[in-house]
Amino acid sequence: MKSVQITYDAKVKIGTSYERGEACTQLDFLDDKVVESLIADLNAAPAKQSSHWFDLLQTLTFMNMLQGRIFIPTSIKMIQVVAEIPNC
C-alpha cells in the first residue's frame, strides 16, 4: 500500500470570478499496482489510460467540490509516492 500526493490546478470562486491556482491532494492506502498504473497514465495518451485514471479524475472532482473548488481534469502535473504503508 502507498500514499500518493497529486498536484494539479483548480479554480476557486473569488467574488464573481474564478481564480486558477495550484492544489495538492494526498490519497492514502492505495494498492501498489494502482499507483504504478496512475503514474504510467499521467503521460499516456487518453486512449491508453486505464480505468484507474478515470476513477482518479472522478475522485478529485468530488473532493474538490466538497472543498469549494473546481478541479481541472487536464491539469494533473505530478503524482508522487510519499509513503509506503506496510501490509497489516
DSSP file (Angstrom, degrees, kcal/mol; ACC not computed):
  #  RESIDUE AA STRUCTURE BP1 BP2  ACC     N-H-->O    O-->H-N    N-H-->O    O-->H-N    TCO  KAPPA ALPHA  PHI   PSI    X-CA   Y-CA   Z-CA
    1    1 A M              0   0    0      0, 0.0    84,-3.1     0, 0.0     2,-0.3   0.000 360.0 360.0 360.0 147.7    0.0    0.0    0.0
    2    2 A K  E     -AB  30  84A   0     28,-2.4    28,-2.8    82,-0.2     2,-0.4  -0.951 360.0-137.0-138.6 156.8    1.1    3.5   -0.8
    3    3 A S  E     - B   0  83A   0     80,-2.5    79,-2.6    -2,-0.3    80,-1.3  -0.945  27.2-167.1-108.6 137.4    0.2    7.1   -0.1
    4    4 A V  E     -AB  27  81A   0     23,-2.6    23,-2.6    -2,-0.4     2,-0.5  -0.933  16.1-145.5-126.2 150.6    0.5    9.5   -3.1
    5    5 A Q  E     -AB  26  80A   0     75,-2.9    75,-2.7    -2,-0.4     2,-0.5  -0.964  16.7-160.5-112.4 129.2    0.4   13.2   -3.4
    6    6 A I  E     -AB  25  79A   0     19,-3.1    19,-2.2    -2,-0.5     2,-0.4  -0.946   0.5-160.4-116.6 125.8   -1.2   14.6   -6.6
    7    7 A T  E     +AB  24  78A   0     71,-2.4    70,-3.0    -2,-0.5    71,-1.4  -0.896  29.1 136.8-107.8 133.5   -0.5   18.1   -7.8
    8    8 A Y  E     -A   23   0A   0     15,-2.4    15,-3.5    -2,-0.4     2,-0.3  -0.906  49.6 -88.8-158.6 177.6   -3.0   19.8  -10.2
    9    9 A D  E     +A   22   0A   0     63,-0.4    63,-1.9    -2,-0.3     2,-0.3  -0.794  38.8 174.6-102.3 148.0   -4.8   23.0  -10.9
   10   10 A A  E     -AC  21  71A   0     11,-2.7    11,-2.7    -2,-0.3     2,-0.4  -0.954  24.6-124.7-143.5 161.3   -8.2   24.0   -9.5
   11   11 A K  E     -AC  20  70A   0     59,-2.5    59,-2.5    -2,-0.3     2,-0.4  -0.887  17.7-164.5-111.5 143.9  -10.4   27.1   -9.6
   12   12 A V  E     -AC  19  69A   0      7,-2.3     7,-3.0    -2,-0.4     2,-0.5  -0.985  24.4-119.8-125.8 136.8  -11.7   28.9   -6.6
   13   13 A K  E     +A   18   0A   0     55,-0.6     2,-0.5    -2,-0.4     5,-0.3  -0.644  30.7 179.5 -79.3 124.4  -14.6   31.5   -6.7
   14   14 A I  E >   -A   17   0A   0      3,-3.1     3,-1.7    -2,-0.5     2,-0.5  -0.952  64.3 -46.2-125.6 108.8  -13.5   34.9   -5.5
   15   15 A G  T 3  S-     0   0    0     -2,-0.5    -2,-0.0     1,-0.2     0, 0.0  -0.568 123.1 -22.6  67.8-119.4  -16.3   37.4   -5.7
   16   16 A T  T 3  S+     0   0    0     -2,-0.5     2,-0.3    -3,-0.1    -1,-0.2   0.406 129.0  61.2-104.2   1.1  -17.9   37.0   -9.1
   17   17 A S  E <  S-A   14   0A   0     -3,-1.7    -3,-3.1    -5,-0.0     2,-0.4  -0.761  76.6-117.9-124.3 170.9  -15.0   35.4  -10.9
   18   18 A Y  E     -A   13   0A   0     -5,-0.3     2,-0.5    -2,-0.3    -5,-0.2  -0.905  19.0-153.9-111.0 136.8  -12.9   32.2  -10.6
   19   19 A E  E     -A   12   0A   0     -7,-3.0    -7,-2.3    -2,-0.4     2,-0.4  -0.935  12.1-139.2-111.7 130.8   -9.2   32.3  -10.0
   20   20 A R  E     +A   11   0A   0     -2,-0.5     2,-0.3    -9,-0.2    -9,-0.2  -0.699  34.9 151.2 -89.6 137.3   -7.0   29.3  -11.1
   21   21 A G  E     -A   10   0A   0    -11,-2.7   -11,-2.7    -2,-0.4     2,-0.3  -0.952  46.1 -82.0-154.9 172.7   -4.3   28.1   -8.8
   22   22 A E  E     -A    9   0A   0     -2,-0.3     2,-0.3   -13,-0.2   -13,-0.3  -0.603  43.2-177.8 -84.2 141.1   -2.3   25.0   -7.9
   23   23 A A  E     -A    8   0A   0    -15,-3.5   -15,-2.4    -2,-0.3     2,-0.4  -0.893  10.8-155.8-133.0 163.3   -3.7   22.5   -5.5
   24   24 A C  E     -A    7   0A   0     -2,-0.3     2,-0.4   -17,-0.2   -17,-0.2  -0.999   6.5-173.3-144.1 138.9   -2.5   19.3   -3.9
   25   25 A T  E     -A    6   0A   0    -19,-2.2   -19,-3.1    -2,-0.4     2,-0.5  -0.993  13.2-147.1-132.5 140.0   -4.3   16.2   -2.5
   26   26 A Q  E     -A    5   0A   0     -2,-0.4     2,-0.5   -21,-0.2   -21,-0.2  -0.927  10.1-165.5-107.7 130.2   -2.9   13.2   -0.7
   27   27 A L  E     -A    4   0A   0    -23,-2.6   -23,-2.6    -2,-0.5     3,-0.3  -0.964  11.4-158.6-114.0 128.5   -4.6    9.8   -1.1
   28   28 A D  E     +     0   0A   0     -2,-0.5   -25,-0.2   -25,-0.2    -2,-0.0  -0.686  60.8  24.8-107.3 157.5   -3.7    7.1    1.4
   29   29 A F  E    S+     0   0A   0     -2,-0.3     2,-0.3     1,-0.2    -1,-0.2   0.867  72.9 161.9  62.5  43.5   -3.9    3.3    1.3
   30   30 A L  E     -A    2   0A   0    -28,-2.8   -28,-2.4    -3,-0.3    -1,-0.2  -0.744  45.4-105.3 -91.7 142.2   -3.7    2.8   -2.5
   31   31 A D     >  -     0   0    0     -2,-0.3     4,-2.2   -30,-0.2     3,-0.3  -0.367  26.9-122.6 -62.5 141.8   -2.8   -0.5   -3.9
   32   32 A D  H  > S+     0   0    0      1,-0.2     4,-2.3     2,-0.2     5,-0.2   0.878 111.7  50.3 -55.3 -42.6    0.8   -0.7   -5.3
   33   33 A K  H  > S+     0   0    0      1,-0.2     4,-2.1     2,-0.2    -1,-0.2   0.852 108.4  52.4 -68.6 -33.8   -0.4   -1.8   -8.8
   34   34 A V  H  > S+     0   0    0     -3,-0.3     4,-2.5     2,-0.2    -1,-0.2   0.918 109.4  49.8 -65.8 -43.4   -3.0    1.0   -8.9
   35   35 A V  H  X S+     0   0    0     -4,-2.2     4,-2.4     2,-0.2    -2,-0.2   0.927 110.4  49.6 -61.9 -45.5   -0.3    3.6   -8.1
   36   36 A E  H  X S+     0   0    0     -4,-2.3     4,-2.0     1,-0.2    -1,-0.2   0.908 111.7  49.8 -58.9 -42.2    2.0    2.2  -10.8
   37   37 A S  H  X S+     0   0    0     -4,-2.1     4,-2.5     2,-0.2    13,-0.2   0.913 110.1  49.4 -63.7 -44.4   -0.9    2.4  -13.3
   38   38 A L  H  X S+     0   0    0     -4,-2.5     4,-1.4     2,-0.2    -2,-0.2   0.899 110.0  50.6 -63.9 -41.0   -1.7    6.0  -12.3
   39   39 A I  H  X S+     0   0    0     -4,-2.4     4,-0.5     1,-0.2    -1,-0.2   0.908 113.2  46.1 -64.3 -40.9    1.9    7.1  -12.7
   40   40 A A  H >< S+     0   0    0     -4,-2.0     3,-0.8     1,-0.2     4,-0.3   0.889 110.2  54.5 -66.2 -39.4    2.1    5.5  -16.2
   41   41 A D  H >< S+     0   0    0     -4,-2.5     3,-1.0     1,-0.2    -1,-0.2   0.764  89.6  77.5 -66.4 -25.8   -1.3    7.0  -17.1
   42   42 A L  H 3< S+     0   0    0     -4,-1.4    -1,-0.2     1,-0.3    -2,-0.2   0.859 109.2  26.2 -53.7 -39.2    0.0   10.5  -16.3
   43   43 A N  T << S+     0   0    0     -3,-0.8    -1,-0.3    -4,-0.5    -2,-0.2   0.305 101.7 108.5-107.9   7.4    1.9   10.7  -19.6
   44   44 A A  S <  S-     0   0    0     -3,-1.0     5,-0.1    -4,-0.3    -3,-0.0  -0.481  78.1 -99.6 -85.2 155.3   -0.2    8.2  -21.6
   45   45 A A    >>  -     0   0    0     -2,-0.2     3,-2.2     1,-0.1     4,-0.7  -0.432  40.0-109.3 -65.8 147.4   -2.4    9.2  -24.5
   46   46 A P  G >4 S+     0   0    0      0, 0.0     3,-0.9     0, 0.0    -1,-0.1   0.833 118.9  56.2 -50.9 -37.4   -6.1    9.3  -23.4
   47   47 A A  G 34 S+     0   0    0      1,-0.2    -2,-0.0     0, 0.0    -3,-0.0   0.715 109.1  48.1 -68.8 -18.8   -7.0    6.2  -25.3
   48   48 A K  G <4 S+     0   0    0     -3,-2.2    -1,-0.2    -7,-0.1     2,-0.1   0.473  85.1 112.4 -99.7  -4.4   -4.3    4.3  -23.4
   49   49 A Q    <<  -     0   0    0     -3,-0.9   -11,-0.1    -4,-0.7   -12,-0.0  -0.425  65.5-120.7 -75.1 146.4   -5.2    5.4  -19.9
   50   50 A S    >>  -     0   0    0    -13,-0.2     4,-1.0    -2,-0.1     3,-0.8  -0.201  24.8-103.9 -80.0 171.1   -6.5    2.8  -17.5
   51   51 A S  H 3> S+     0   0    0      1,-0.2     4,-2.1     2,-0.2     5,-0.1   0.758 119.7  67.4 -65.7 -23.4   -9.9    2.7  -15.7
   52   52 A H  H 3> S+     0   0    0      1,-0.2     4,-2.4     2,-0.2    -1,-0.2   0.858  94.9  56.5 -63.4 -34.0   -7.9    3.8  -12.6
   53   53 A W  H <> S+     0   0    0     -3,-0.8     4,-2.4     2,-0.2    -1,-0.2   0.929 106.7  47.9 -64.1 -44.5   -7.2    7.1  -14.3
   54   54 A F  H  X S+     0   0    0     -4,-1.0     4,-2.3     1,-0.2    -1,-0.2   0.910 111.0  51.8 -60.9 -42.2  -11.0    7.7  -14.7
   55   55 A D  H  X S+     0   0    0     -4,-2.1     4,-2.6     1,-0.2    -2,-0.2   0.899 109.2  50.4 -61.2 -41.3  -11.5    6.8  -11.1
   56   56 A L  H  X S+     0   0    0     -4,-2.4     4,-2.8     2,-0.2     5,-0.2   0.927 109.3  50.4 -63.1 -45.3   -8.8    9.3  -10.0
   57   57 A L  H  X S+     0   0    0     -4,-2.4     4,-2.2     1,-0.2    -2,-0.2   0.910 112.5  47.2 -60.0 -42.6  -10.4   12.1  -12.1
   58   58 A Q  H  X S+     0   0    0     -4,-2.3     4,-2.4     2,-0.2     5,-0.2   0.922 112.1  50.2 -64.1 -44.4  -13.8   11.4  -10.5
   59   59 A T  H  X S+     0   0    0     -4,-2.6     4,-2.7     1,-0.2     5,-0.2   0.930 112.7  45.6 -60.2 -47.4  -12.3   11.3   -7.0
   60   60 A L  H  X S+     0   0    0     -4,-2.8     4,-2.3     2,-0.2     5,-0.2   0.872 110.4  55.1 -65.7 -36.5  -10.5   14.6   -7.5
   61   61 A T  H  X S+     0   0    0     -4,-2.2     4,-1.9    -5,-0.2    10,-0.3   0.954 114.0  39.5 -59.2 -50.3  -13.6   16.2   -9.0
   62   62 A F  H  X S+     0   0    0     -4,-2.4     4,-2.1     2,-0.2    -2,-0.2   0.891 114.3  52.6 -70.9 -39.4  -15.8   15.3   -6.0
   63   63 A M  H  X S+     0   0    0     -4,-2.7     4,-0.9    -5,-0.2    -1,-0.2   0.924 112.3  45.7 -61.6 -43.4  -13.1   16.0   -3.3
   64   64 A N  H  <>S+     0   0    0     -4,-2.3     5,-3.2     1,-0.2     3,-0.4   0.875 108.5  56.6 -68.4 -36.2  -12.5   19.5   -4.8
   65   65 A M  H ><5S+     0   0    0     -4,-1.9     3,-1.4     1,-0.2    -1,-0.2   0.921 106.5  50.0 -58.6 -43.9  -16.3   20.1   -5.0
   66   66 A L  H 3<5S+     0   0    0     -4,-2.1    -1,-0.2     1,-0.3    -2,-0.2   0.721 110.3  51.3 -67.2 -21.1  -16.5   19.4   -1.3
   67   67 A Q  T 3<5S-     0   0    0     -4,-0.9    -1,-0.3    -3,-0.4    -2,-0.2   0.318 121.2-106.6 -97.6   6.5  -13.7   21.9   -0.7
   68   68 A G  T < 5S+     0   0    0     -3,-1.4   -55,-0.6     1,-0.3     2,-0.3   0.743  83.4 113.4  77.4  23.2  -15.4   24.6   -2.7
   69   69 A R  E   < -C   12   0A   0     -5,-3.2     2,-0.5   -57,-0.1    -1,-0.3  -0.782  64.2-127.4-121.4 167.0  -13.0   24.3   -5.7
   70   70 A I  E     -C   11   0A   0    -59,-2.5   -59,-2.5    -2,-0.3     2,-0.2  -0.970  24.5-140.3-115.8 116.3  -13.4   23.2   -9.3
   71   71 A F  E     -C   10   0A   0     -2,-0.5   -61,-0.2   -10,-0.3     3,-0.1  -0.534   6.2-142.6 -73.9 136.9  -10.9   20.5  -10.4
   72   72 A I    >   -     0   0    0    -63,-1.9     3,-2.1    -2,-0.2   -63,-0.4  -0.888  10.1-156.7-103.1 103.9   -9.4   21.0  -13.9
   73   73 A P  G >  S+     0   0    0      0, 0.0     3,-0.6     0, 0.0    -1,-0.1   0.738  88.1  51.5 -57.7 -29.0   -9.1   17.4  -15.2
   74   74 A T  G 3  S+     0   0    0      1,-0.2    -3,-0.0    -3,-0.1    -2,-0.0   0.316  94.8  77.0 -89.4  10.9   -6.4   18.1  -17.8
   75   75 A S  G <   +     0   0    0     -3,-2.1     2,-0.2   -66,-0.2    -1,-0.2   0.343  50.7 134.1-107.4   7.3   -4.1   19.8  -15.2
   76   76 A I    <   +     0   0    0     -3,-0.6   -68,-0.3   -68,-0.2     3,-0.1  -0.425  23.8 173.1 -63.8 123.5   -2.6   16.9  -13.3
   77   77 A K        +     0   0    0    -70,-3.0     2,-0.3     1,-0.3   -69,-0.2   0.772  55.8   7.5-101.4 -34.8    1.1   17.8  -13.1
   78   78 A M  E     -B    7   0A   0    -71,-1.4   -71,-2.4     2,-0.0     2,-0.4  -0.997  42.7-163.6-155.6 143.2    2.6   15.2  -10.7
   79   79 A I  E     -B    6   0A   0     -2,-0.3     2,-0.4   -73,-0.2   -73,-0.2  -0.976  26.3-178.5-125.8 115.7    1.8   12.0   -8.9
   80   80 A Q  E     -B    5   0A   0    -75,-2.7   -75,-2.9    -2,-0.4     2,-0.5  -0.955  28.1-129.6-123.3 130.6    4.4   11.4   -6.2
   81   81 A V  E     +B    4   0A   0     -2,-0.4   -77,-0.3   -77,-0.2     3,-0.1  -0.660  29.4 173.0 -74.6 123.5    4.7    8.5   -3.8
   82   82 A V  E     +     0   0A   0    -79,-2.6     2,-0.3    -2,-0.5   -78,-0.2   0.580  60.0  15.0-110.1 -14.1    5.1   10.0   -0.3
   83   83 A A  E     -B    3   0A   0    -80,-1.3   -80,-2.5     2,-0.0     2,-0.5  -0.967  55.7-141.1-160.6 144.2    4.9    6.9    1.9
   84   84 A E  E     -B    2   0A   0     -2,-0.3   -82,-0.2   -82,-0.2    -3,-0.0  -0.929  23.8-155.2-101.4 126.7    5.0    3.1    1.8
   85   85 A I        -     0   0    0    -84,-3.1     3,-0.1    -2,-0.5    -2,-0.0  -0.911  16.5-125.9-108.1 120.3    2.4    1.6    4.1
   86   86 A P        -     0   0    0      0, 0.0     2,-0.2     0, 0.0   -84,-0.0  -0.323  29.9-105.4 -64.3 144.2    3.2   -1.9    5.4
   87   87 A N              0   0    0      1,-0.1     0, 0.0   -86,-0.0     0, 0.0  -0.488 360.0 360.0 -68.3 136.2    0.5   -4.6    4.8
   88   88 A C              0   0    0     -2,-0.2    -1,-0.1    -3,-0.1     0, 0.0   0.435 360.0 360.0 -95.5 360.0   -1.3   -5.4    8.1
